[in-house]
Amino acid sequence: MIHSAQHAASYYAASSAPQPDYPSLEGEHSADVCIVGGGYSGLNTAIELAERGFSVILLEARKIGWGASGRNGGQLIRGVGHDVEQFLPVLGEDGVRSLKLMGLEAVEIARQRIERHAIACDLTWGYCDLAYKPAELDGFAENAEELRSLGYRHEVRVVPASEIRSVVGSDSFVGGLVDMGSGHLHPLNLALGEAAAAERLGVKLHEGSAVTRIDYGPQVQVHTARGRVRASTLVLCTNAYHNDLNRELGGKVLPAGSYIIATEPLGEARARQLLPQNMAVCDQRVALDYFRLSADHRLLFGGACHYSGRDPKDIGAYMGPKMLKVFPQLAGVRIDYQWGGMIGIGANRLPQVGRLASHANVYYAQAYSGHGLNATHLAGRLLGEAISGQQTGRFDLFAKVAHATFPGGKHLRSPLLALGMLWYRLKELL
């Protein structure tokens, strides 16, 4: 049985490479490892394990890359977590430094995977953090110095107000921090390319195979509507689309809506007036904006993280004024695509990579808090190391960090967090 569910009506879906249909799971199957979730986490974990000689079956409820992996802003940015110094009491200075180094390694894993498997995903290097306030610009100098102290091999430089228009054609910003080791790409094409790489390595991929029940034990049994997988190890990579698959994990990740619009093609000359060096950019606010150019010279403008659980009725009408505030010269430009999706937020903003306390053969990766493109690739590497018995200590470092369950249960946790985020946004205005 071939599954034909469609991707969200995004620019990425409209401009993607051919999307093969992988069969739904039917009948009885067995493997060393069963992975649930066909986004970056699941795909990269599958690749890591297959390269180490494991037999792997991957189950995706809809289409490969259907969730955030195929809809995100396409920004491949260094770092994992937000403010990792908060974990000093738990991990110590060496542990925090290791987190920072892994945040740099995460981008390199993605870079190497794209190169090794010749994945055509419009990978373009160059990224800039943008400052609205002088205090943010002061912090950039410290960030650049820290990156150098970590041995970062790519160019980083602070861009003062007098030069910021060489990066972004807007009067909104007072400076930036350029990082030539981060960049942007076509996220759905990356997911499709990684799926093809996994299949070549022997991974069995199944779409349209939502998990209906999991029987835990020394041999895990994973049930779908038409089939069942027996495996020694289970990896849950469902993130924001967890859907109460496992209660122990579901309460630790909050689905939050993020939205993107894509303009009509602007032509290269006009597009380069907006972003002269074709960099991906992002501001520093809690409710941040991020934007970049596509390969066919559209502006892709995203942001507006919603914790309420309710999507805007008209994403274009909601995001358009945000775009025009940064680029008023785009007044009258047509919006060709508008879409949204869910990202997984954790309470402390550190990706959750570990295994269940109740079942030692069940692993998971989730809650990337908006930095999933790079962090998922790192998570796949860490899971591959742990499941194959490599004693690097890196997986254990993430597993040491406790992750709070959001209060309020399934129906109240989103409104409660929305109130909390409103407080942070009000503080930004003070």
DOVO-234371 format. One record per residue (C-alpha): residue in one letter; chain; x, y, z. Coordinates in steps of 0.001 Angstrom, whole numbers, padded with zeros to 6 digits. Example, Ala and Ser with C-alpha at 12.3 -4.5 7.8 and 13.67 -1.06 7.14 Angstrom:
2
PT residuo cadena    east   north      up
PT       A      A  012300 -004500  007800
PT       S      A  013670 -001060  007140
***
This chain:
430
PT residuo cadena    east   north      up
PT       M      A  000000  000000  000000
PT       I      A  001462  003379 -001054
PT       H      A  000701  006418  001085
PT       S      A -000010  009722 -000667
PT       A      A -000653  012266  002109
PT       Q      A  000434  015731  001087
PT       H      A  002924  018140  002612
PT       A      A  001755  021537  003850
PT       A      A  001190  023957  000959
PT       S      A  004542  025692  001404
PT       Y      A  007113  027147 -000950
PT       Y      A  009317  024190 -000055
PT       A      A  006716  021630 -001131
PT       A      A  006122  023520 -004369
PT       S      A  009851  023694 -005194
PT       S      A  011026  020361 -003812
PT       A      A  012880  017546 -005477
PT       P      A  010719  014571 -006502
PT       Q      A  008972  013145 -003439
PT       P      A  008950  009359 -003551
PT       D      A  006158  007489 -001806
PT       Y      A  007422  005010  000748
PT       P      A  005032  002132  001517
PT       S      A  002850  001929  004610
PT       L      A  003814 -000742  007103
PT       E      A  001860 -003950  006587
PT       G      A  002308 -007261  008365
PT       E      A  004926 -008453  010846
PT       H      A  008475 -007080  010752
PT       S      A  011529 -007145  012966
PT       A      A  014684 -005038  013242
PT       D      A  017424 -004155  015673
PT       V      A  015960 -000655  016012
PT       C      A  012549  000858  015325
PT       I      A  012447  004647  014935
PT       V      A  009200  006591  015169
PT       G      A  009269  009898  013298
PT       G      A  010436  010714  009768
PT       G      A  011940  014141  010355
PT       Y      A  015595  015089  010753
PT       S      A  015932  013381  014147
PT       G      A  014620  010051  012943
PT       L      A  016402  010171  009586
PT       N      A  019783  011086  011035
PT       T      A  019508  008536  013812
PT       A      A  018670  005945  011163
PT       I      A  021717  006916  009087
PT       E      A  024025  006820  012093
PT       L      A  022772  003386  013143
PT       A      A  022767  001910  009637
PT       E      A  026361  003065  009172
PT       R      A  027184  001130  012362
PT       G      A  025611 -002054  011031
PT       F      A  022176 -002011  012695
PT       S      A  018999 -003038  010899
PT       V      A  016524 -000152  011156
PT       I      A  012824  000333  010419
PT       L      A  011534  003923  010459
PT       L      A  007817  004713  010798
PT       E      A  006376  008064  009730
PT       A      A  002708  008875  010329
PT       R      A  002411  011075  007231
PT       K      A  005194  011957  004747
PT       I      A  008956  012100  005273
PT       G      A  009709  015646  006433
PT       W      A  006012  016451  006922
PT       G      A  006515  018312  010211
PT       A      A  008994  021021  011132
PT       S      A  011797  019328  009180
PT       G      A  010089  020148  005891
PT       R      A  008591  023532  006826
PT       N      A  011195  025421  008880
PT       G      A  013063  028621  008103
PT       G      A  015962  026734  006574
PT       Q      A  018525  028408  008822
PT       L      A  021512  026225  009711
PT       I      A  022905  028056  012753
PT       R      A  025573  027071  015267
PT       G      A  024682  026244  018866
PT       V      A  022362  024048  020907
PT       G      A  020169  025381  023662
PT       H      A  019737  028888  024992
PT       D      A  022020  030195  027739
PT       V      A  023834  026940  028431
PT       E      A  025593  028581  031401
PT       Q      A  022414  027834  033340
PT       F      A  023592  024210  033473
PT       L      A  026886  024968  035241
PT       P      A  025609  023625  038601
PT       V      A  024716  020303  036964
PT       L      A  027414  019864  034331
PT       G      A  030322  021982  035568
PT       E      A  032564  024167  033412
PT       D      A  033874  021261  031338
PT       G      A  030358  019997  030670
PT       V      A  029100  023407  029565
PT       R      A  032131  023846  027326
PT       S      A  031372  020448  025792
PT       L      A  027803  021588  025051
PT       K      A  029161  024668  023307
PT       L      A  031585  022605  021240
PT       M      A  028804  020196  020273
PT       G      A  026786  023204  019158
PT       L      A  029528  023917  016631
PT       E      A  029894  020252  015680
PT       A      A  026161  020033  014934
PT       V      A  026525  022260  011872
PT       E      A  029563  020293  010723
PT       I      A  027599  017036  010895
PT       A      A  024961  018548  008600
PT       R      A  027654  019948  006288
PT       Q      A  029387  016577  006003
PT       R      A  026139  014670  005488
PT       I      A  025111  016972  002653
PT       E      A  028531  016672  001016
PT       R      A  028921  012910  001479
PT       H      A  025516  012102  000011
PT       A      A  025531  014909 -002595
PT       I      A  022204  016303 -001372
PT       A      A  020989  019185 -003555
PT       C      A  019408  021515 -001005
PT       D      A  020666  025005 -001989
PT       L      A  023180  025096  000882
PT       T      A  024554  028638  001169
PT       W      A  027022  029837  003798
PT       G      A  026688  033131  005679
PT       Y      A  024501  034168  008603
PT       C      A  024048  037333  010661
PT       D      A  022543  037959  014088
PT       L      A  020870  041377  013972
PT       A      A  020741  043917  016808
PT       Y      A  017844  046299  017379
PT       K      A  019548  047811  020444
PT       P      A  023142  048886  021239
PT       A      A  023184  046507  024229
PT       E      A  022621  043573  021874
PT       L      A  025524  044749  019745
PT       D      A  027788  044854  022810
PT       G      A  026867  041242  023511
PT       F      A  027887  040257  019970
PT       A      A  031503  041216  020640
PT       E      A  031523  038843  023615
PT       N      A  029934  036112  021492
PT       A      A  032600  036498  018806
PT       E      A  035387  036283  021363
PT       E      A  033897  033169  022912
PT       L      A  033626  031470  019518
PT       R      A  037294  032174  018884
PT       S      A  038195  030786  022314
PT       L      A  036387  027555  021365
PT       G      A  038587  027234  018287
PT       Y      A  035809  028109  015829
PT       R      A  037398  027873  012396
PT       H      A  035025  030163  010525
PT       E      A  035036  033928  010166
PT       V      A  033036  035846  012788
PT       R      A  032948  039628  012898
PT       V      A  030884  042368  014451
PT       V      A  029239  044682  011920
PT       P      A  028740  048245  013248
PT       A      A  025744  050439  012460
PT       S      A  027712  052254  009763
PT       E      A  028140  048995  007810
PT       I      A  024993  047028  008583
PT       R      A  023389  047941  005267
PT       S      A  026046  045827  003593
PT       V      A  024235  042868  005200
PT       V      A  020574  043922  005308
PT       G      A  018833  046677  003339
PT       S      A  016874  048050  006280
PT       D      A  017144  050975  008706
PT       S      A  015794  048877  011573
PT       F      A  019091  047540  012931
PT       V      A  022083  049021  014750
PT       G      A  024554  046274  013876
PT       G      A  025104  042561  013638
PT       L      A  027369  039565  014101
PT       V      A  028359  037801  010896
PT       D      A  029123  034079  011085
PT       M      A  030404  032450  007918
PT       G      A  030153  028968  009459
PT       S      A  026363  029094  009572
PT       G      A  024015  029496  006641
PT       H      A  020759  028456  005003
PT       L      A  019236  025762  002788
PT       H      A  016053  024170  001408
PT       P      A  014896  022119  004414
PT       L      A  012487  019741  002684
PT       N      A  015053  018835  000048
PT       L      A  017508  018107  002853
PT       A      A  015007  015747  004504
PT       L      A  014248  014015  001203
PT       G      A  017953  013655  000476
PT       E      A  018626  012182  003899
PT       A      A  015751  009739  003454
PT       A      A  017277  008581  000172
PT       A      A  020663  008212  001872
PT       A      A  019099  006183  004688
PT       E      A  017356  003901  002201
PT       R      A  020616  003307  000325
PT       L      A  022150  002258  003641
PT       G      A  019424 -000367  004098
PT       V      A  016942  001492  006319
PT       K      A  013318  000467  005720
PT       L      A  011204  003626  005486
PT       H      A  007421  003547  005920
PT       E      A  005088  006508  005434
PT       G      A  001417  006609  006365
PT       S      A  002276  004433  009342
PT       A      A  001035  006179  012466
PT       V      A  001851  004294  015653
PT       T      A -001295  003204  017466
PT       R      A  000254  001396  020428
PT       I      A  003615  000518  021941
PT       D      A  004145 -002626  024005
PT       Y      A  007255 -002076  026113
PT       G      A  009597 -004811  027256
PT       P      A  012952 -006416  026403
PT       Q      A  011526 -006705  022878
PT       V      A  009488 -003623  022036
PT       Q      A  006429 -004108  019859
PT       V      A  005305 -001080  017856
PT       H      A  001826 -001324  016338
PT       T      A  000339  000543  013382
PT       A      A -003086  000141  011783
PT       R      A -001864 -002577  009433
PT       G      A  001369 -003851  010872
PT       R      A  003722 -004444  013751
PT       V      A  007464 -004080  014332
PT       R      A  009418 -006054  016905
PT       A      A  012717 -004447  017891
PT       S      A  015328 -004620  020614
PT       T      A  015529 -000812  020739
PT       L      A  012979  001939  020154
PT       V      A  013751  005584  019358
PT       L      A  010980  008197  019636
PT       C      A  011588  011213  017394
PT       T      A  008144  012798  017151
PT       N      A  008943  016159  018809
PT       A      A  006039  018650  018546
PT       Y      A  003814  016021  016920
PT       H      A  004089  013616  019833
PT       N      A  000296  013243  020208
PT       D      A  000485  011542  023626
PT       L      A  002440  008610  022229
PT       N      A  004331  008407  025524
PT       R      A  003070  010337  028556
PT       E      A  006498  010513  030149
PT       L      A  007771  012536  027195
PT       G      A  004643  014338  026010
PT       G      A  004425  016737  028940
PT       K      A  008044  017849  028519
PT       V      A  007629  019293  025037
PT       L      A  005218  022070  024135
PT       P      A  004052  022475  020522
PT       A      A  004334  026114  019447
PT       G      A  003283  027562  016098
PT       S      A  005766  029301  013818
PT       Y      A  004893  030907  010483
PT       I      A  006550  031856  007203
PT       I      A  005597  033822  004101
PT       A      A  007325  033751  000726
PT       T      A  007108  036657 -001689
PT       E      A  006836  036440 -005427
PT       P      A  010233  036146 -007196
PT       L      A  011899  039542 -006843
PT       G      A  014660  039143 -009382
PT       E      A  018278  038916 -008315
PT       A      A  018989  042660 -008309
PT       R      A  016010  043568 -006133
PT       A      A  016544  040601 -003827
PT       R      A  020167  041587 -003250
PT       Q      A  019019  045067 -002227
PT       L      A  017329  043357  000728
PT       L      A  020149  040951  001618
PT       P      A  023239  042036 -000354
PT       Q      A  025396  039072  000735
PT       N      A  022591  036478  000563
PT       M      A  022905  035694  004268
PT       A      A  020301  034232  006561
PT       V      A  019491  036676  009366
PT       C      A  017662  036684  012685
PT       D      A  016962  039322  015321
PT       Q      A  017372  038848  019080
PT       R      A  013843  039329  020431
PT       V      A  011800  036723  022259
PT       A      A  009232  036786  019428
PT       L      A  011972  036969  016825
PT       D      A  011858  037444  013066
PT       Y      A  014120  035458  010743
PT       F      A  014466  035832  007005
PT       R      A  016546  034921  003984
PT       L      A  016431  034631  000207
PT       S      A  015428  031511 -001692
PT       A      A  017391  030163 -004636
PT       D      A  014869  031791 -007001
PT       H      A  015181  035194 -005292
PT       R      A  012098  035283 -003098
PT       L      A  012194  036698  000410
PT       L      A  011246  034042  002973
PT       F      A  010165  035852  006143
PT       G      A  009285  033935  009296
PT       G      A  008706  034200  013014
PT       A      A  005780  034910  015336
PT       C      A  006105  031929  017660
PT       H      A  002603  031215  019036
PT       Y      A  002149  029351  022306
PT       S      A -001615  029699  022374
PT       G      A -002279  026635  020236
PT       R      A -004295  028742  017763
PT       D      A -002962  029601  014309
PT       P      A -003655  033000  012711
PT       K      A -006677  032878  010402
PT       D      A -004628  034499  007629
PT       I      A -000889  033943  007951
PT       G      A -000104  036352  005126
PT       A      A -002120  039152  006729
PT       Y      A -000435  038413  010061
PT       M      A  003164  038190  008837
PT       G      A  003010  040764  006032
PT       P      A  003081  043842  008303
PT       K      A  006066  042370  010178
PT       M      A  007927  042038  006891
PT       L      A  007003  045567  005816
PT       K      A  008220  046996  009107
PT       V      A  011683  045703  008249
PT       F      A  011424  046234  004479
PT       P      A  008885  048995  003707
PT       Q      A  010206  048983  000129
PT       L      A  008308  045712 -000385
PT       A      A  004892  047400 -000184
PT       G      A  002736  045974 -002960
PT       V      A  004826  042836 -003419
PT       R      A  002709  039698 -003815
PT       I      A  002832  036949 -001210
PT       D      A  002875  033655 -003100
PT       Y      A  003043  031207 -000180
PT       Q      A  002079  031256  003486
PT       W      A  002361  028361  005891
PT       G      A  002983  027364  009459
PT       G      A  003810  024400  011607
PT       M      A  004696  023281  015096
PT       I      A  008085  023431  016737
PT       G      A  008819  021648  020019
PT       I      A  009709  023848  023000
PT       G      A  011298  022591  026213
PT       A      A  011124  024450  029520
PT       N      A  014888  025045  029725
PT       R      A  015428  025331  025930
PT       L      A  018036  022543  025839
PT       P      A  017306  019704  023400
PT       Q      A  016051  016641  025234
PT       V      A  018178  013656  024249
PT       G      A  018075  010617  026500
PT       R      A  016368  007352  027311
PT       L      A  013355  006546  029431
PT       A      A  013990  005873  033096
PT       S      A  011237  003248  032968
PT       H      A  012551  001431  029865
PT       A      A  016296  001360  029243
PT       N      A  015861  000277  025600
PT       V      A  013712  003295  024666
PT       Y      A  015562  006432  023531
PT       Y      A  014259  009815  022462
PT       A      A  015191  013195  020998
PT       Q      A  012892  016225  021036
PT       A      A  012336  019889  022078
PT       Y      A  014836  021746  019906
PT       S      A  013180  025103  020658
PT       G      A  013668  026592  017202
PT       H      A  017226  025322  016581
PT       G      A  016268  021951  015206
PT       L      A  017994  022000  011847
PT       N      A  021451  021619  013358
PT       A      A  020546  020099  016747
PT       T      A  018691  017164  015188
PT       H      A  021846  016154  013347
PT       L      A  023760  016235  016620
PT       A      A  021002  014237  018333
PT       G      A  021256  011548  015663
PT       R      A  025001  011309  016257
PT       L      A  024569  011080  020035
PT       L      A  021868  008413  019746
PT       G      A  024019  006441  017339
PT       E      A  026909  006556  019791
PT       A      A  024771  005542  022767
PT       I      A  022844  002700  021109
PT       S      A  026010  001240  019610
PT       G      A  027769  001337  022988
PT       Q      A  030333  004046  022243
PT       Q      A  031291  005412  025658
PT       T      A  031955  009030  024709
PT       G      A  030079  010543  027655
PT       R      A  028385  012997  025295
PT       F      A  024973  011332  025414
PT       D      A  025214  011117  029217
PT       L      A  025927  014851  029369
PT       F      A  022529  015629  027846
PT       A      A  020854  012916  029899
PT       K      A  022115  014501  033147
PT       V      A  019978  017594  032613
PT       A      A  016507  017322  034145
PT       H      A  013581  018537  032056
PT       A      A  010493  019881  033768
PT       T      A  007007  018816  032785
PT       F      A  004936  021805  031719
PT       P      A  002186  022534  034248
PT       G      A -001493  022556  033412
PT       G      A -001829  019266  031576
PT       K      A -002517  018865  027880
PT       H      A -005148  021613  027637
PT       L      A -003755  024314  029931
PT       R      A  000002  024161  029384
PT       S      A -000117  026225  026168
PT       P      A -002187  029127  027606
PT       L      A -000003  029206  030713
PT       L      A  003181  029430  028671
PT       A      A  001611  032086  026435
PT       L      A  001120  034248  029526
PT       G      A  004718  033684  030568
PT       M      A  006073  034642  027151
PT       L      A  003930  037783  027149
PT       W      A  005789  038861  030293
PT       Y      A  009149  038490  028535
PT       R      A  007925  040467  025544
PT       L      A  006734  043279  027827
PT       K      A  010180  043354  029469
PT       E      A  011757  043936  026053
PT       L      A  009757  047166  025750
PT       L      A  011025  048557  029058
***
